[in-house]
Amino acid sequence: MMVAGESRNVLIVLANPEPGSFCHALANAAYRALTAAGHSVELSDLYAQGFNPVAGRHDFTTVADPARFHYQSEQAKAAREDGFSAEIAREQARVRKADNLILIFPLWWGAAPAMLKGWLERVLAYGVAYVDGARFDTGLLRGRRAMICVTTGGTPERFSPQGVYGPIENILYPVQRLGLEYMGFVTEQPFVAYAAPRVSGEARQQMLAEFGEKAVAMAALDVDPYQPPCHPLDLVEAGAWSRS
Ligand SMILES: Cc1cc2nc3c(=O)[nH]c(=O)nc-3n(C[C@H](O)[C@H](O)[C@H](O)COP(=O)(O)OP(=O)(O)OC[C@H]3O[C@@H](n4cnc5c(N)ncnc54)[C@H](O)[C@@H]3O)c2cc1C
């Protein structure tokens, strides 16, 4: 257990193609606030890295079945045999090292950009981030904390219960609940920069300050990253987890 006050490893995953975007400003604000507070921060700027979001055989140096591409089976084999491509292995190492994960992205058609969706699919792989039966409070990434930071074009009114888009919690549910929490992360309330292109410059400065504080506040909380006693897939075969 790492208690409050200790230094944390924080991974920021950023998915916006424009270096001058407000998403980048938010990432910089968190980076500066966290490093000033004594934490170590790594940034995966997915567009800048040229990350490929499309899943396929190029994810692997190993092959489970050359005749039929079953993605989770290929991920399981790669997890056992160190068979992920260099790009995926690098990102997985960053996730393993992180006590806190922060995802920063603009809302595009009510969801994360395909770039980030692809990162989730390819990096948080079967055998690495989850296996059969180990989910939520037994998820492989349990003991870590995560937070979503999203920018929107729409105003808060559009995201109210009566608004045309509905509550932001509903929109973020697939990433927050079926992604991060499924894998064991304890999640913070999302940080939402509503109507980022429409608000005043002062309002944006306020958002940057608030987000920096929120990132530092998360890093001040206890974490206890899970270290499996053996390979997670051995635990599946031994029936350590219920599949229900
Ligand atoms: C394909 C697509 C689908 C979309 N779907 C939706 C949707 O479903 N729902 C919805 O609500 N919106 C939607 N949008 C709008 C989108 O969510 C917003 O355009 C986006 O969230 C804005 O965030 P950004 O980081 O791209 O900001 P930007 O547009 O890059 O920046 C916003 C403003 O911040 C300024 N800025 C940059 N850096 C700083 C700084 N350091 N300090 C102060 N100001 C700064 C910029 O100059 C700009 O004026 C969609 C957009 C696209 C392209």
PDBQT file of the ligand as one rigid body, heavy atoms in Angstrom, charges set to zero:
ROOT
HETATM    1  C1  LIG A 301     -15.896  14.701 -35.269  1.00  0.00    +0.000 C 
HETATM    2  C2  LIG A 301     -16.379  15.607 -34.185  1.00  0.00    +0.000 A 
HETATM    3  C3  LIG A 301     -17.481  15.217 -33.423  1.00  0.00    +0.000 A 
HETATM    4  C4  LIG A 301     -17.913  15.995 -32.355  1.00  0.00    +0.000 A 
HETATM    5  N1  LIG A 301     -18.949  15.546 -31.577  1.00  0.00    +0.000 NA
HETATM    6  C5  LIG A 301     -19.335  16.255 -30.491  1.00  0.00    +0.000 A 
HETATM    7  C6  LIG A 301     -20.344  15.769 -29.623  1.00  0.00    +0.000 A 
HETATM    8  O1  LIG A 301     -20.875  14.675 -29.800  1.00  0.00    +0.000 OA
HETATM    9  N2  LIG A 301     -20.708  16.518 -28.560  1.00  0.00    +0.000 N 
HETATM   10  C7  LIG A 301     -20.115  17.735 -28.303  1.00  0.00    +0.000 A 
HETATM   11  O2  LIG A 301     -20.465  18.370 -27.308  1.00  0.00    +0.000 OA
HETATM   12  N3  LIG A 301     -19.120  18.217 -29.098  1.00  0.00    +0.000 NA
HETATM   13  C8  LIG A 301     -18.726  17.500 -30.179  1.00  0.00    +0.000 A 
HETATM   14  N4  LIG A 301     -17.704  17.978 -30.972  1.00  0.00    +0.000 N 
HETATM   15  C9  LIG A 301     -17.001  19.214 -30.578  1.00  0.00    +0.000 C 
HETATM   16  C10 LIG A 301     -15.732  18.873 -29.798  1.00  0.00    +0.000 C 
HETATM   17  O3  LIG A 301     -16.055  18.097 -28.652  1.00  0.00    +0.000 OA
HETATM   18  C11 LIG A 301     -14.997  20.122 -29.359  1.00  0.00    +0.000 C 
HETATM   19  O4  LIG A 301     -14.617  20.826 -30.522  1.00  0.00    +0.000 OA
HETATM   20  C12 LIG A 301     -13.769  19.783 -28.541  1.00  0.00    +0.000 C 
HETATM   21  O5  LIG A 301     -14.136  19.140 -27.362  1.00  0.00    +0.000 OA
HETATM   22  C13 LIG A 301     -12.967  21.024 -28.181  1.00  0.00    +0.000 C 
HETATM   23  O6  LIG A 301     -11.791  20.603 -27.495  1.00  0.00    +0.000 OA
HETATM   24  P1  LIG A 301     -10.351  20.840 -28.169  1.00  0.00    +0.000 P 
HETATM   25  O7  LIG A 301      -9.300  20.344 -27.254  1.00  0.00    +0.000 OA
HETATM   26  O8  LIG A 301     -10.349  20.285 -29.562  1.00  0.00    +0.000 OA
HETATM   27  O9  LIG A 301     -10.360  22.406 -28.140  1.00  0.00    +0.000 OA
HETATM   28  P2  LIG A 301      -9.878  23.480 -29.247  1.00  0.00    +0.000 P 
HETATM   29  O10 LIG A 301     -10.996  23.687 -30.209  1.00  0.00    +0.000 OA
HETATM   30  O11 LIG A 301      -8.552  23.112 -29.761  1.00  0.00    +0.000 OA
HETATM   31  O12 LIG A 301      -9.690  24.735 -28.321  1.00  0.00    +0.000 OA
HETATM   32  C14 LIG A 301     -10.769  25.405 -27.731  1.00  0.00    +0.000 C 
HETATM   33  C15 LIG A 301     -10.295  26.817 -27.417  1.00  0.00    +0.000 C 
HETATM   34  O13 LIG A 301      -9.261  26.743 -26.403  1.00  0.00    +0.000 OA
HETATM   35  C16 LIG A 301      -8.216  27.610 -26.779  1.00  0.00    +0.000 C 
HETATM   36  N5  LIG A 301      -6.970  27.237 -26.117  1.00  0.00    +0.000 N 
HETATM   37  C17 LIG A 301      -5.997  26.369 -26.534  1.00  0.00    +0.000 A 
HETATM   38  N6  LIG A 301      -4.974  26.362 -25.660  1.00  0.00    +0.000 NA
HETATM   39  C18 LIG A 301      -5.319  27.207 -24.655  1.00  0.00    +0.000 A 
HETATM   40  C19 LIG A 301      -4.684  27.614 -23.450  1.00  0.00    +0.000 A 
HETATM   41  N7  LIG A 301      -3.474  27.155 -23.108  1.00  0.00    +0.000 N 
HETATM   42  N8  LIG A 301      -5.321  28.480 -22.644  1.00  0.00    +0.000 NA
HETATM   43  C20 LIG A 301      -6.546  28.964 -22.953  1.00  0.00    +0.000 A 
HETATM   44  N9  LIG A 301      -7.195  28.630 -24.095  1.00  0.00    +0.000 NA
HETATM   45  C21 LIG A 301      -6.592  27.747 -24.935  1.00  0.00    +0.000 A 
HETATM   46  C22 LIG A 301      -8.173  27.499 -28.303  1.00  0.00    +0.000 C 
HETATM   47  O14 LIG A 301      -7.463  28.570 -28.876  1.00  0.00    +0.000 OA
HETATM   48  C23 LIG A 301      -9.643  27.529 -28.625  1.00  0.00    +0.000 C 
HETATM   49  O15 LIG A 301     -10.133  28.836 -28.655  1.00  0.00    +0.000 OA
HETATM   50  C24 LIG A 301     -17.266  17.221 -32.058  1.00  0.00    +0.000 A 
HETATM   51  C25 LIG A 301     -16.177  17.636 -32.851  1.00  0.00    +0.000 A 
HETATM   52  C26 LIG A 301     -15.745  16.831 -33.893  1.00  0.00    +0.000 A 
HETATM   53  C27 LIG A 301     -14.546  17.265 -34.700  1.00  0.00    +0.000 C 
ENDROOT
TORSDOF 0
